[in-house]
Amino acid sequence: VIAEALGIEVTMPGGVGIQVPRPLASPEEVSSRIPSIDQINEAFVEEKLGHVLEAVRQIRQKMREENKDIPLIGFSAAPWTLLFYMVGGSSRKNT
């Protein structure tokens, strides 16, 4: 979701893991294909990731209604993992 918010297409076809059809091919592509840090503000996050934030809000509300006092844990790839996918194009070593 984070890579897609940054403008990098991600697919997850069955049985082959995460795929990035057009990975970043050079350092120059980082500045030409990914928004600059100046563009990433609260409005950007809300526009690109608002659906994720809303899902978390709804889950937390439901947990309160059901008196669930346990941590809400989701999955988000670590920054280096995301970078590997965005540059390497895949979650597999030799593709």
ROBAMI-766950 format. One record per residue: residue number from 1; x negated, y negated, z of N, C-alpha, C in turn; residue in one letter. Coordinates in pm, 1 decimal. Each point is the difference from the previous one (the first is absolute). Layout:
<rs>
R    k       n.u       n.v       n.w      ca.u      ca.v      ca.w       c.u       c.v       c.w  r
R  NUM         X         Y         Z         X         Y         Z         X         Y         Z  a
...
</rs>
This chain:
<rs>
R    k       n.u       n.v       n.w      ca.u      ca.v      ca.w       c.u       c.v       c.w  r
R    1     -82.8     118.4       0.0      82.8    -118.4       0.0     -87.6    -125.3       0.0  v
R    2    -110.0       2.7      75.5     -88.1    -116.7       5.2     -63.5     -24.7    -136.5  i
R    3     -51.1     105.6     -63.2     -61.5     -15.3    -132.7     101.0     -57.6     -98.3  a
R    4     122.3      50.5       3.1     103.8     -51.5     -90.8      31.4    -146.4      30.0  e
R    5       0.6     -37.6     126.5      23.6    -139.4      36.3    -109.3     -90.3     -56.0  a
R    6    -119.4      56.2     -16.6    -111.7     -75.9     -55.8      -4.4       6.4    -152.2  l
R    7      98.8      66.1     -61.2       8.3       4.7    -145.3     -65.5     119.7     -65.0  g
R    8     -36.7     100.3      78.5     -63.1     121.1     -52.9     106.1     109.3      -8.9  i
R    9      25.6      49.7    -121.3      99.3     106.0     -18.4     -47.7     129.1      65.6  e
R   10      89.5      64.4      71.7     -29.2     126.8      66.7     111.1      98.2     -35.4  v
R   11     -38.6     122.1     -34.4      98.6     105.2     -25.7     -33.3     119.2      88.8  t
R   12      99.8      81.8      25.4     -20.3     121.4      80.1      70.9     116.5     -67.6  m
R   13     -53.7      43.1    -114.4      61.5     114.6     -66.3     -18.6     125.3      84.5  p
R   14      96.9      86.7      -2.8      -5.5     120.3      82.1    -123.7      85.4     -23.8  g
R   15     -59.6      44.5     108.4    -109.0      96.8      -5.5    -138.1     -52.6     -34.6  g
R   16     -13.3    -129.9     -27.5    -132.1     -50.9     -36.5     -49.2    -112.8      90.3  v
R   17      78.7     -40.6      95.5     -42.5    -105.4      91.8      21.5    -138.7     -58.3  g
R   18     -52.9     -97.1      69.2      15.9    -140.2     -38.8     -81.2     -27.6    -126.1  i
R   19      61.4     -75.4     -92.1     -66.4     -38.3    -123.4      10.9    -151.4     -19.9  q
R   20    -107.5     -60.9     -45.4      -0.1    -141.3     -38.7     -35.6      -1.2    -148.3  v
R   21     101.7     -14.7     -87.1     -24.0       9.8    -143.5    -103.7     -97.7     -54.6  p
R   22      -4.4    -120.9      57.3     -96.7    -101.0     -44.6     -81.3     -47.9     119.6  r
R   23     -97.2      80.2      44.5     -78.4     -42.8     116.8     -85.4    -122.8     -32.3  p
R   24     -43.9     -65.7     104.0     -90.4    -113.6     -16.5    -131.3      51.6     -59.0  l
R   25     -41.3     -57.1    -111.7    -117.1      51.5     -71.4    -128.0     -76.8      30.6  a
R   26      11.2    -117.9      59.3    -119.6     -79.7      27.5      31.0    -100.3     110.8  s
R   27    -104.1     -55.5      60.2      24.6    -103.0     101.7      77.4    -119.4     -56.0  p
R   28     -20.8     -31.4    -126.2      71.2    -112.1     -61.0     150.9      23.4      -1.9  e
R   29      41.8     124.0     -11.6     142.6      30.5      -1.4      65.9     -25.1     135.1  e
R   30     -76.4       2.6     105.5      57.9     -30.4     131.6      58.8    -140.8      -2.4  v
R   31     -76.2     -95.3     -51.7      50.0    -137.7      -1.9     103.8     -23.8    -108.9  s
R   32      -2.0      79.5    -105.9      96.8     -23.1    -107.2     130.8      77.3      18.8  s
R   33      -1.7     108.0      77.0     119.9      83.0      14.0      63.5      -1.7     137.9  r
R   34     -75.2     -40.5     100.9      51.8      -1.7     136.9      17.9    -145.2      44.0  i
R   35     111.9     -31.4      64.1      20.7    -138.2      45.5    -112.7     -46.0      92.7  p
R   36     -32.6    -128.6      -7.9    -104.3     -54.2      88.0      53.2      -7.9     142.6  s
R   37     -90.0      -9.5      93.3      38.3      -7.9     140.9      88.2    -122.4      25.0  i
R   38     -18.3    -106.0     -78.0      83.0    -120.1      14.3     145.9      26.0     -37.2  d
R   39      23.4      97.4     -85.5     136.1      33.1     -43.4      71.0      94.5      96.6  q
R   40     -77.5      66.7      86.0      58.8      98.3      91.1      34.6     -69.3     131.4  i
R   41     125.7     -38.8       9.1      49.1     -69.3     118.2     127.3      69.9      47.4  n
R   42      65.8     -57.5      97.8     119.2      63.1      55.9     108.2      21.5    -106.1  e
R   43      18.2     -97.4     -89.6     101.3      12.9    -105.5     -35.9     113.2     -96.4  a
R   44    -128.3      13.3     -32.7     -46.1     107.5     -88.0      29.3     135.7      63.3  f
R   45     -34.8      13.6     127.3      22.8     126.5      70.9     149.3      32.2       4.6  v
R   46      81.4     -99.1      30.0     144.3      23.0       5.7      54.0      40.1    -137.1  e
R   47     -46.5     -65.8    -105.3      46.8      32.4    -135.5     -41.9     140.0     -42.7  e
R   48    -125.0      34.0      23.7     -53.5     127.2     -49.1      25.4     118.0      92.8  k
R   49       6.2     -26.4     130.6      10.7     108.9      97.2     121.7     -14.4      91.1  l
R   50      89.5     -90.0     -34.1     117.8     -22.8      82.9      81.1     126.2      22.7  g
R   51       7.7      85.8    -101.5      77.5     123.6      15.2     -60.8      92.4     106.0  h
R   52    -130.8      -0.4      11.4     -67.0      81.5     102.0      27.6     -59.2     138.4  v
R   53     -15.0    -130.4      11.1      26.0     -66.2     128.0     144.5      20.9      43.4  l
R   54      93.9      -8.5     -94.6     141.4      20.7      33.0      24.7     144.1      44.5  e
R   55     -62.8      95.2     -63.5      16.3     140.3      40.0     -49.2      20.5     143.1  a
R   56    -113.0     -60.0      34.0     -52.6      11.5     136.6      96.1     -65.5      98.9  v
R   57      53.5    -117.5     -36.1      97.7     -66.1      88.1     120.9      89.5      24.7  r
R   58      51.5      61.9    -105.6     117.5      86.3      13.4     -30.1     123.7      84.6  q
R   59    -115.4      58.4     -18.9     -37.3     117.9      79.1     -13.4     -38.5     147.3  i
R   60     -67.0    -112.9      25.7     -15.9     -43.8     138.5     135.0     -29.0      64.9  r
R   61      92.6     -61.0     -74.6     134.2     -27.4      52.0      70.7     130.5      35.4  q
R   62      -7.3      96.1     -89.3      64.2     129.7      23.9     -62.2      68.5     122.5  k
R   63    -130.9     -11.1      14.6     -66.7      58.2     116.6      49.0     -65.9     129.1  m
R   64      17.4    -132.1      -2.0      52.2     -70.0     119.1     141.6      47.7      31.3  r
R   65      83.6      11.5    -104.4     137.7      45.7      19.9       4.7     139.8      59.9  e
R   66     -96.9      83.0     -35.1      -3.7     138.2      49.0     -88.5      15.0     123.1  e
R   67     -43.2    -113.4      57.6     -86.7       0.4     118.5    -125.2      85.0     -19.6  n
R   68     -56.9      -8.1    -117.1    -124.9      71.2     -29.0    -115.2     -92.9      36.0  k
R   69     -81.4      41.7      92.1    -114.2     -79.9      42.9    -128.0      73.6     -36.5  d
R   70     -17.9      18.4    -129.2    -119.1      69.2     -50.3     -62.0     -85.9    -109.1  i
R   71    -129.3      16.9     -26.6     -63.5     -80.7    -104.4      58.7      31.0    -138.2  p
R   72      10.8    -103.0     -80.7      39.1      14.9    -139.7    -129.1       0.3     -80.3  l
R   73     -31.5     111.9     -57.3    -124.5      13.5     -75.3      33.8      30.4    -145.4  i
R   74     -56.8     -77.8     -90.2      14.2      23.6    -142.7    -135.9      29.3     -58.5  g
R   75      -3.9      28.6    -126.5    -127.5      26.7     -65.1     -36.6    -115.2     -90.9  f
R   76    -121.8     -44.4      10.2     -56.2     -97.3     -92.5    -145.1      38.1     -18.1  s
R   77     -38.6      18.4    -123.4    -139.0      37.6     -25.7     -92.8    -107.6      55.1  a
R   78    -112.9      43.9      50.0     -98.8     -93.2      52.2     -53.4     -87.2    -114.7  a
R   79     -51.6    -118.0      30.8     -48.0     -89.5    -106.7     -98.5      65.7     -97.0  p
R   80     -92.7      79.3      49.9     -96.9      62.8     -91.0      66.6     104.2     -88.4  w
R   81     100.0      68.7      52.5      73.2      98.4     -80.3      74.5     -70.7    -111.9  t
R   82      67.6    -109.8      31.8      69.5     -77.2    -102.5     -96.8     -49.0    -106.2  l
R   83    -113.9     -51.8      42.7    -100.2     -47.5     -94.8     -47.9     114.3     -89.9  l
R   84     -22.3     116.7      57.6     -43.0     116.4     -79.1     101.1      30.6    -109.4  f
R   85     127.7       1.2      34.4     104.5      26.8    -100.1       3.2    -108.8    -106.0  y
R   86      -9.5    -126.0      43.5      10.7    -111.5     -92.9    -118.3      -6.4     -96.5  m
R   87    -115.8      48.2      42.2    -118.8      -0.3     -85.2     -17.5     135.3     -69.4  v
R   88      23.3     107.3      72.8     -23.4     133.5     -55.0     115.1      52.8     -83.3  g
R   89     118.7     -54.9      22.0     115.0      39.2     -80.9      75.5     122.8      46.9  g
R   90     -49.9      65.0     105.8      63.6     124.7      39.7     -37.6      36.3     141.0  s
R   91      79.2      88.5      58.8     -33.1      53.1     132.0     -85.2     125.6     -11.5  s
R   92     -30.4      39.9    -121.9     -81.5     120.7     -23.0    -140.6     -38.6     -37.6  r
R   93     -95.2      82.7      34.4    -141.0     -29.8     -23.0     -37.1      -7.6    -147.7  k
R   94      45.6      93.1     -78.4     -49.6      11.8    -137.2     107.7     -17.2    -106.1  n
R   95      75.2    -108.7       7.2     100.3     -21.5    -104.0     -34.4    -122.2     -80.9  t
</rs>
